[in-house]
Amino acid sequence: MTKNRVLVPNDGSTFCRQIYPHIAKFLTPEQTTLILLRVGPEQSGLTPTPPKATGYGASVPMYDSHRDAELALHPIYASQERDSAAAAIRSEMTNDIHLLEQAGYLVEVEARFGERGEEIVKFAEHNNIDLIAMTTHWRRGIQKIIFGSVAQYVAAHVNVPILMVHPDLDEG
């Protein structure tokens, strides 16, 4: 039997975790695989600015600063920062994974980097997702202009059903 694949965006907040009781209420563990998705900020790495030529035929690079010279010897590439951040995300989600597995669900964890709404939509489009389950503040007016709404962005850009819950704000 094929399990339904349910995408659960998880920013690590108590607010977003308030979707879990609703998942348990509507989705049976035997028929559901949960994919916890955390979207972090884009990683850029730390590399030096290119060295300047010191003169015609010279082979000694000249850097703008001591920091650039150090980074030339020990660069940190964006891919290394992404790998490290993804490992940290997986570690931070250990309690969530354990809680959901204890309830009987098969749980996968995914980490992406970039704009939250865009990454959730891309993941849903490219990973055969049957449902997205998420909480929302469902902001309006000036709050929406200032803070935006990931949930509203996702709702406007996906072609899969969404279980969206507006929980008590006092709890998150």
Disulfide bonds with the S-S distance in Angstrom:
none
